[in-house]
Amino acid sequence: MNTSKSHLNILWVQVWVLAAVQGAITLTWLIYIVVSGILQTQRNAEI
């Protein structure tokens, strides 16, 4: 019983790590979209 409980804990750690990686990727894309929009606006203002 004890080994299956620790096995479930290991699986939850993997789930949380995967969620953190997915969150980091999503946050990076959001920052990229915002910054590229700002740069596009600045470039259009210079022309």
Beta strands, then each sheet from edge to edge (+ up, - down):
end
